[in-house]
Amino acid sequence: MQDILETIMAAEGSAQPERELAGVARLPIPQSYRGVVVRAEETQIFDGMATRDKDPRKALHVQNVPTPQPGPGEALVAVMASAINYNTVWTSIFEPLPTFKFLQRYGRLSELTKRHDLPYHVVGSDAAGVVLRTGPGVTRWQAGDEVVAHCLSVELEDAAGHDDTMLDPQQRIWGFETNFGGLAELAIVKANQLMPKPRHLSWEEAASPGLVNSTAYRQLVSHHGANMKQGDVVLIWGASGGLGSYATQMALTGGAIPVCVVSSPEKAELCRRMGAELVIDRAAEGFQFWKDEQTQDQDEWRRFGERIRELTGGEDPDIVFEHPGRETFGASVFVTKRGGTVVTCASTSGYQHQYDNRYLWMHLKRIVGSHFANYREAWEANRLIALGKIHPTVSKTYSLEQTGQAAYEVHRNAHQGKVGVRCLAPEDGLGVRDPEFRGRHEAAINRFRGH
C-alpha cells in the first residue's frame, strides 16, 4: 500500500502527473487493506436506545480486510479521500435495519455478488482516487486515471433500467447496500460509477460532492425531479447542510430564487456567503410544527407560509426541497404554491410523514419521490463542479481512524456542509492539478472551511 501511495504522491508538483500515475499499473495489489466497517456481531448493541442516543463511534471500526479482485465491468480504486453521508450514520446505528440484510440479499443474486455477503460491511458512498486495476470488459478507464465515484450500483440486466437506471430493480447504493465502499484505502466500484476527478480540486474536496451533489441535481434540475426553471421560488430545508448546500448553489446557478431554511445564525451566514438573500433561521424565529408527538400545529404552518411570502414579495414556493421528512413534511405540503412540487428524499427526522391531503389534492400539488441519480445526472452534476459552477462545501476533514467521530458530528447535526475523510491522502490540499483555475475560485471553494 505504501508503494501505491508513493507513486500517487509522485504526481504532486509533476509536470506530467498522468505519466507518474500510470506507474500504479506495475505495482502489486496488496492482499489486504484498511477499511471502516460495521460488524454483524454488533447489530444489537443499541437495542432499546433512542435514535439520538446511539453513538456511531461505538459501531464504526477501522480494520484490515481482504482485498477483492475486480470482476467483469468493475474497477479497483485506491481511495485518497471519502466523505460522510447520512447513510453511513444510518449504517452505524443499524437503522432502519442492519445493512447486512442488504448484503445478504445482494449475495443471493449471483456467484460474483456472493462476496458482498460478509460478516463485516466496508461502508462509504463517496470516493476520489486513482484506478489501480480494471476487470474484464472495461474500456473507458485504465490504471492511473484520477476519478471520483458516484454511488449508484446497478446491474442493468432488466429492461426497466434502460430508460432511467434508478428504476432498475437491481439498483443499489454502493457502500450502503453493497460492500467494499469508499471509507477505506481501496474500493471496488462498477466502471459506470466512475467520473473524471475535477482537476482544480484536492482529493477531499473532489470526494465530498458525489452523493449529495448528484442527489440535489436530480431532485431540482432533472426532469425526473422538480424540473426547476429560471425564476422558480425554491424552499430549501437545511440549506447549509450536506445536501441543502448543493441545492442552494444549484438554485442560484440556475436562476431560481432560493429561500434557505437553517437553524442558527452561523448557518444563515453561510447561505448568504453562497449568494442567497432570503434566509429563515427557524430556531431564532421559534417555528415548532408539532404540538406533541401526535399533533401538528397548523397555525405554525400558516405563520411559516406568511414568513416566506414576506421574504418573496407575496409568492409561495414553486418547489420545496424536502429531506428532513417527518418533522417538516406537513409544513412543506402546506406552503407549496398551487400546482407546485414537493420533491422528497432521505427523511432524516423520520420516515412516517403526515400531511393534510386537502392542501395537496384541492390545490393540485405534486409530491415527487427522488432517490440519488442516474449516471447521466451524476455526470452532469460532476461537470458543474469541474466547470466551477458548483463548489465543494467541505467544512472539516478527519483521518480514516477518526471516521467514527466524523459520523458522530453528522448524526448530532454539529457540522456544516460536508465532512471529509482522508483515506490514503496524508494531509489536506493534495491532488490539485490545475492551480490557475483553482485560484479563480479559491474563496468559493473554501467558504465552508472551519465552520
C-alpha positions as CSV (number, residue, x, y, z in Angstrom):
1,M,0.0,0.0,0.0
2,Q,2.9,2.3,0.7
3,D,4.3,1.8,-2.8
4,I,0.9,2.8,-4.2
5,L,0.7,5.9,-2.1
6,E,4.3,6.9,-3.0
7,T,3.5,6.5,-6.7
8,I,0.4,8.7,-6.4
9,M,2.3,11.3,-4.3
10,A,5.0,11.5,-7.0
11,A,2.4,13.2,-9.2
12,E,2.3,16.2,-6.8
13,G,4.0,19.1,-8.5
14,S,4.9,16.9,-11.5
15,A,4.8,18.5,-15.0
16,Q,3.3,15.2,-16.2
17,P,1.2,13.8,-13.4
18,E,-0.6,11.4,-15.7
19,R,2.8,9.7,-16.5
20,E,3.6,9.3,-12.8
21,L,0.2,7.9,-12.0
22,A,0.3,5.3,-14.8
23,G,3.0,3.6,-12.8
24,V,0.4,2.1,-10.5
25,A,-0.3,-0.4,-13.2
26,R,3.1,-2.0,-12.5
27,L,2.6,-2.3,-8.7
28,P,1.3,-5.4,-7.0
29,I,-2.1,-5.2,-5.3
30,P,-2.0,-5.6,-1.5
31,Q,-3.6,-8.7,-0.1
32,S,-5.5,-6.7,2.4
33,Y,-6.4,-3.0,3.2
34,R,-7.8,-0.9,5.9
35,G,-11.5,-0.1,5.8
36,V,-14.1,1.3,8.0
37,V,-16.6,-1.4,8.9
38,V,-19.6,-2.3,10.9
39,R,-19.7,-5.9,12.2
40,A,-22.6,-8.3,12.0
41,E,-22.0,-9.5,15.6
42,E,-22.7,-6.0,16.9
43,T,-26.0,-5.2,15.3
44,Q,-27.9,-5.3,18.6
45,I,-25.6,-3.0,20.7
46,F,-28.0,-0.1,20.5
47,D,-31.2,-2.1,21.2
48,G,-33.6,-0.1,23.4
49,M,-31.9,3.2,22.9
50,A,-33.4,6.3,21.3
51,T,-32.0,7.2,17.9
52,R,-30.4,10.4,19.1
53,D,-28.5,8.5,21.8
54,K,-26.9,5.9,19.5
55,D,-23.2,6.6,19.0
56,P,-21.6,5.8,15.6
57,R,-18.2,5.8,17.3
58,K,-19.1,2.6,19.0
59,A,-20.0,0.7,15.8
60,L,-17.6,2.0,13.2
61,H,-14.2,0.2,13.3
62,V,-11.1,0.5,11.2
63,Q,-9.7,-2.9,10.4
64,N,-7.8,-4.9,7.8
65,V,-9.9,-6.8,5.3
66,P,-9.0,-9.0,2.4
67,T,-8.7,-7.2,-1.0
68,P,-11.4,-8.3,-3.5
69,Q,-10.5,-8.6,-7.2
70,P,-12.4,-6.5,-9.7
71,G,-14.9,-8.6,-11.6
72,P,-16.3,-8.0,-15.1
73,G,-17.2,-4.4,-15.5
74,E,-15.6,-3.3,-12.2
75,A,-12.6,-1.3,-11.1
76,L,-10.4,-1.4,-8.1
77,V,-9.6,2.2,-6.9
78,A,-7.0,3.5,-4.5
79,V,-9.1,5.8,-2.4
80,M,-7.4,9.1,-1.5
81,A,-10.4,10.6,0.3
82,S,-14.1,10.0,1.0
83,A,-16.8,11.8,2.9
84,I,-19.6,11.2,5.4
85,N,-23.2,10.9,4.2
86,Y,-26.3,10.3,6.3
87,N,-26.5,6.7,5.0
88,T,-23.2,6.0,6.9
89,V,-24.8,7.3,10.0
90,W,-27.8,5.0,9.4
91,T,-25.5,2.1,8.9
92,S,-23.5,2.8,12.0
93,I,-26.6,2.9,14.3
94,F,-28.3,0.0,12.5
95,E,-31.4,2.0,11.4
96,P,-33.9,1.5,10.0
97,L,-32.4,-2.0,9.8
98,P,-28.9,-3.5,9.8
99,T,-27.3,-3.2,6.3
100,F,-26.3,-6.9,6.5
101,K,-29.9,-7.6,5.3
102,F,-29.0,-5.7,2.1
103,L,-25.7,-7.6,1.7
104,Q,-27.4,-11.0,2.2
105,R,-30.0,-10.1,-0.5
106,Y,-27.3,-8.9,-2.9
107,G,-25.2,-12.0,-2.2
108,R,-28.0,-14.3,-3.4
109,L,-28.1,-12.6,-6.9
110,S,-25.1,-14.3,-8.5
111,E,-21.8,-16.1,-7.9
112,L,-20.0,-12.7,-8.3
113,T,-22.1,-10.9,-5.8
114,K,-21.7,-13.6,-3.1
115,R,-18.5,-12.0,-2.0
116,H,-20.5,-9.0,-0.7
117,D,-22.3,-11.1,1.9
118,L,-19.7,-11.0,4.7
119,P,-19.8,-10.6,8.5
120,Y,-18.4,-7.1,8.1
121,H,-19.5,-4.3,5.9
122,V,-17.0,-1.8,4.5
123,V,-19.1,1.4,4.3
124,G,-19.0,4.7,2.5
125,S,-20.7,6.1,-0.6
126,D,-18.2,8.8,-1.8
127,A,-14.6,8.4,-3.1
128,A,-11.9,10.2,-5.0
129,G,-8.8,8.3,-6.0
130,V,-6.8,6.5,-8.7
131,V,-7.8,3.5,-10.7
132,L,-5.4,0.5,-9.9
133,R,-7.0,-2.3,-11.9
134,T,-10.0,-2.9,-14.2
135,G,-12.0,-6.1,-14.7
136,P,-12.8,-7.8,-18.0
137,G,-14.9,-5.6,-20.4
138,V,-13.8,-2.2,-19.0
139,T,-12.6,0.0,-21.8
140,R,-13.4,3.6,-20.7
141,W,-11.0,3.6,-17.7
142,Q,-7.4,2.4,-17.1
143,A,-4.9,2.2,-14.3
144,G,-3.7,5.7,-13.3
145,D,-6.9,7.6,-14.1
146,E,-7.9,10.1,-11.5
147,V,-11.5,9.6,-10.7
148,V,-14.4,10.3,-8.4
149,A,-17.1,7.6,-7.9
150,H,-20.9,8.2,-7.7
151,C,-22.8,5.7,-5.6
152,L,-25.3,4.1,-8.0
153,S,-24.5,0.4,-8.3
154,V,-26.8,-1.1,-10.9
155,E,-26.8,-4.5,-12.8
156,L,-28.6,-3.2,-15.9
157,E,-29.9,-6.6,-16.9
158,D,-33.5,-5.6,-16.6
159,A,-35.4,-3.6,-19.3
160,A,-36.8,-1.3,-16.6
161,G,-33.4,0.2,-16.0
162,H,-32.7,1.3,-19.6
163,D,-35.0,4.4,-19.6
164,D,-33.8,5.5,-16.2
165,T,-31.3,3.4,-14.3
166,M,-32.8,4.4,-11.0
167,L,-35.8,2.3,-11.9
168,D,-33.7,-0.9,-12.4
169,P,-34.9,-3.5,-9.8
170,Q,-31.3,-4.3,-9.1
171,Q,-30.2,-0.7,-8.4
172,R,-28.4,-0.2,-5.1
173,I,-26.4,2.4,-3.2
174,W,-22.8,1.5,-3.2
175,G,-21.3,1.3,0.3
176,F,-24.7,1.2,1.9
177,E,-26.5,-1.7,0.1
178,T,-23.2,-3.2,-1.3
179,N,-19.9,-4.0,0.4
180,F,-16.4,-2.6,-0.4
181,G,-17.4,1.1,0.0
182,G,-15.4,4.3,-0.1
183,L,-14.4,4.8,3.5
184,A,-11.3,2.7,3.0
185,E,-7.9,2.6,1.4
186,L,-9.2,0.6,-1.6
187,A,-12.7,0.2,-3.0
188,I,-14.5,-1.9,-5.6
189,V,-16.8,0.0,-8.0
190,K,-18.6,-0.6,-11.2
191,A,-16.9,1.1,-14.1
192,N,-20.1,3.1,-14.8
193,Q,-19.8,4.7,-11.4
194,L,-16.6,6.5,-12.4
195,M,-16.3,10.1,-13.5
196,P,-13.2,12.3,-14.1
197,K,-11.9,14.0,-10.9
198,P,-12.2,17.8,-11.2
199,R,-8.6,18.9,-11.8
200,H,-8.7,22.1,-9.7
201,L,-9.8,20.3,-6.5
202,S,-7.9,18.5,-3.8
203,W,-8.8,14.9,-3.0
204,E,-11.0,15.6,-0.1
205,E,-12.8,18.4,-2.0
206,A,-13.4,16.2,-5.0
207,A,-14.7,13.3,-2.9
208,S,-17.3,15.3,-1.0
209,P,-19.9,16.4,-3.6
210,G,-20.6,12.9,-5.1
211,L,-23.7,11.6,-3.4
212,V,-25.3,14.9,-2.3
213,N,-24.5,16.9,-5.4
214,S,-26.0,14.3,-7.7
215,T,-29.0,13.8,-5.4
216,A,-29.6,17.6,-5.4
217,Y,-29.3,17.7,-9.2
218,R,-31.9,15.0,-9.8
219,Q,-34.3,16.5,-7.2
220,L,-34.2,20.0,-8.5
221,V,-32.9,20.2,-12.1
222,S,-33.7,16.9,-13.8
223,H,-37.0,16.2,-15.5
224,H,-37.2,13.2,-13.1
225,G,-37.4,15.6,-10.2
226,A,-38.8,19.1,-10.0
227,N,-37.5,20.3,-13.4
228,M,-36.5,23.7,-11.9
229,K,-36.6,26.7,-14.2
230,Q,-35.4,30.3,-14.0
231,G,-37.4,32.4,-11.6
232,D,-38.8,29.5,-9.5
233,V,-39.0,30.1,-5.8
234,V,-37.3,27.1,-4.1
235,L,-37.7,26.5,-0.4
236,I,-34.6,24.6,0.8
237,W,-34.6,22.9,4.2
238,G,-31.2,22.5,5.9
239,A,-29.8,24.9,3.3
240,S,-26.3,25.0,4.7
241,G,-26.0,21.2,5.2
242,G,-24.5,18.4,3.2
243,L,-27.5,18.2,0.8
244,G,-29.0,21.6,1.1
245,S,-25.8,23.5,0.4
246,Y,-25.7,22.0,-3.1
247,A,-29.4,22.6,-3.7
248,T,-28.8,26.3,-2.7
249,Q,-26.0,26.6,-5.2
250,M,-28.0,24.9,-8.0
251,A,-30.9,27.2,-7.4
252,L,-28.7,30.2,-7.6
253,T,-26.7,28.9,-10.6
254,G,-30.0,28.0,-12.4
255,G,-31.6,31.4,-12.0
256,A,-34.0,30.3,-9.3
257,I,-34.8,32.1,-6.0
258,P,-33.8,30.0,-3.0
259,V,-35.5,30.5,0.3
260,C,-33.0,29.0,2.7
261,V,-34.2,27.4,6.0
262,V,-31.5,27.0,8.6
263,S,-31.2,26.5,12.4
264,S,-28.6,29.0,13.6
265,P,-27.1,32.4,12.7
266,E,-23.9,30.7,11.6
267,K,-25.7,28.6,9.1
268,A,-27.6,31.6,7.9
269,E,-24.4,33.4,7.3
270,L,-23.1,30.5,5.2
271,C,-26.1,30.7,3.0
272,R,-25.5,34.4,2.5
273,R,-21.9,33.7,1.6
274,M,-23.1,31.3,-1.1
275,G,-25.2,34.2,-2.5
276,A,-28.6,33.5,-1.1
277,E,-30.6,36.6,0.1
278,L,-33.7,35.1,1.6
279,V,-32.9,33.1,4.8
280,I,-35.2,31.9,7.6
281,D,-33.5,30.9,10.9
282,R,-36.2,28.6,12.1
283,A,-34.7,28.3,15.6
284,A,-34.4,32.1,16.1
285,E,-38.0,32.6,14.9
286,G,-39.3,29.7,17.1
287,F,-41.0,27.6,14.4
288,Q,-42.4,24.4,16.1
289,F,-44.5,22.4,13.6
290,W,-45.6,19.7,16.2
291,K,-47.6,20.4,19.4
292,D,-46.7,16.9,20.6
293,E,-45.7,13.6,19.1
294,Q,-49.1,13.0,17.5
295,T,-50.4,16.5,16.7
296,Q,-49.1,19.0,14.1
297,D,-49.7,22.8,14.6
298,Q,-51.4,24.2,11.5
299,D,-51.1,27.7,12.9
300,E,-47.3,27.3,12.7
301,W,-47.7,26.2,9.1
302,R,-49.6,29.4,8.4
303,R,-47.0,31.5,10.2
304,F,-44.2,29.9,8.3
305,G,-46.1,30.5,5.0
306,E,-46.6,34.1,5.8
307,R,-42.8,34.5,6.6
308,I,-42.0,33.0,3.2
309,R,-44.3,35.5,1.5
310,E,-42.8,38.3,3.4
311,L,-39.4,37.5,2.0
312,T,-40.5,36.7,-1.6
313,G,-42.9,39.7,-2.0
314,G,-46.0,37.6,-1.7
315,E,-45.0,34.4,-3.6
316,D,-45.3,30.8,-2.4
317,P,-42.6,28.3,-3.3
318,D,-42.9,26.7,-6.7
319,I,-40.6,23.9,-5.3
320,V,-40.0,22.6,-1.8
321,F,-36.7,20.7,-1.5
322,E,-37.6,18.2,1.2
323,H,-35.3,15.9,3.1
324,P,-35.9,16.3,6.9
325,G,-39.1,14.2,6.5
326,R,-41.5,13.7,9.4
327,E,-40.7,16.9,11.3
328,T,-41.2,19.3,8.3
329,F,-43.3,17.5,5.7
330,G,-46.7,18.7,6.8
331,A,-45.5,22.3,6.6
332,S,-43.8,21.7,3.3
333,V,-47.1,20.5,1.6
334,F,-49.0,23.4,3.1
335,V,-46.7,26.2,2.0
336,T,-46.1,24.9,-1.6
337,K,-47.7,27.0,-4.3
338,R,-50.9,25.8,-6.1
339,G,-49.7,23.4,-8.7
340,G,-46.2,23.3,-7.1
341,T,-44.0,20.4,-6.3
342,V,-42.7,18.9,-3.1
343,V,-39.6,16.8,-4.1
344,T,-38.5,14.5,-1.3
345,C,-35.7,12.1,-0.3
346,A,-33.9,10.9,2.8
347,S,-36.3,11.7,5.7
348,T,-33.5,12.2,8.3
349,S,-36.0,13.1,11.0
350,G,-38.3,10.1,10.4
351,Y,-39.9,8.2,7.5
352,Q,-43.5,8.4,8.6
353,H,-44.8,11.6,7.0
354,Q,-48.1,13.2,7.9
355,Y,-49.8,16.0,6.0
356,D,-53.3,17.4,5.3
357,N,-54.3,16.0,2.0
358,R,-56.7,18.8,1.3
359,Y,-53.8,21.1,0.7
360,L,-52.4,18.7,-1.8
361,W,-55.4,17.4,-3.7
362,M,-57.5,20.6,-3.8
363,H,-54.5,22.8,-4.7
364,L,-53.2,20.4,-7.4
365,K,-49.8,20.0,-5.8
366,R,-47.4,17.1,-6.5
367,I,-45.2,15.0,-4.3
368,V,-42.2,13.6,-6.2
369,G,-40.0,10.9,-4.7
370,S,-36.4,11.2,-5.7
371,H,-33.5,8.8,-4.9
372,F,-29.9,9.6,-5.8
373,A,-29.4,10.0,-9.6
374,N,-28.7,8.0,-12.7
375,Y,-25.3,8.0,-14.4
376,R,-26.2,10.8,-16.8
377,E,-27.5,13.0,-13.9
378,A,-24.4,12.3,-11.8
379,W,-22.1,13.0,-14.7
380,E,-23.8,16.4,-15.4
381,A,-23.6,17.3,-11.7
382,N,-19.9,16.4,-11.6
383,R,-19.4,18.5,-14.8
384,L,-20.8,21.5,-13.0
385,I,-18.2,21.0,-10.3
386,A,-15.4,20.7,-12.9
387,L,-16.6,23.9,-14.6
388,G,-16.5,25.8,-11.3
389,K,-20.3,26.5,-11.4
390,I,-20.9,24.5,-8.2
391,H,-18.3,24.3,-5.4
392,P,-17.5,21.8,-2.7
393,T,-18.8,22.5,0.8
394,V,-16.2,20.8,2.9
395,S,-16.1,22.3,6.4
396,K,-13.6,19.9,8.1
397,T,-11.8,16.7,7.5
398,Y,-10.8,13.7,9.6
399,S,-8.4,10.9,9.2
400,L,-9.6,7.4,8.4
401,E,-9.1,6.4,12.0
402,Q,-11.4,9.3,13.1
403,T,-14.3,8.2,10.9
404,G,-16.5,7.4,13.9
405,Q,-16.1,10.9,15.2
406,A,-16.9,12.3,11.8
407,A,-20.1,10.3,11.6
408,Y,-20.9,11.3,15.2
409,E,-20.7,15.0,14.2
410,V,-23.1,14.4,11.3
411,H,-25.5,12.4,13.5
412,R,-25.6,15.2,16.0
413,N,-26.0,17.9,13.2
414,A,-22.9,19.5,14.6
415,H,-21.5,20.1,11.2
416,Q,-21.9,22.4,8.2
417,G,-21.7,21.4,4.6
418,K,-19.8,18.1,4.1
419,V,-17.4,16.4,6.4
420,G,-14.5,14.8,4.6
421,V,-12.3,11.8,5.4
422,R,-8.7,11.3,4.3
423,C,-8.2,7.7,3.4
424,L,-4.8,7.3,1.8
425,A,-4.2,11.1,1.5
426,P,-1.8,12.0,4.3
427,E,-2.9,15.6,4.5
428,D,-5.4,18.1,3.0
429,G,-4.8,20.0,-0.1
430,L,-3.2,17.3,-2.3
431,G,-4.2,16.3,-5.8
432,V,-4.7,19.8,-7.3
433,R,-3.7,19.6,-11.0
434,D,-4.9,23.0,-12.2
435,P,-3.9,25.6,-9.6
436,E,-4.5,28.5,-12.0
437,F,-8.2,27.6,-12.5
438,R,-8.5,26.9,-8.8
439,G,-7.1,30.4,-7.9
440,R,-10.1,32.0,-9.7
441,H,-12.5,30.1,-7.4
442,E,-10.4,29.8,-4.2
443,A,-12.8,31.8,-2.0
444,A,-15.9,29.9,-3.0
445,I,-14.1,26.5,-2.6
446,N,-13.0,27.4,1.0
447,R,-16.1,29.3,2.2
448,F,-17.3,26.4,4.4
449,R,-13.8,25.6,5.9
450,G,-13.6,26.0,9.6
451,H,-17.4,26.1,10.1
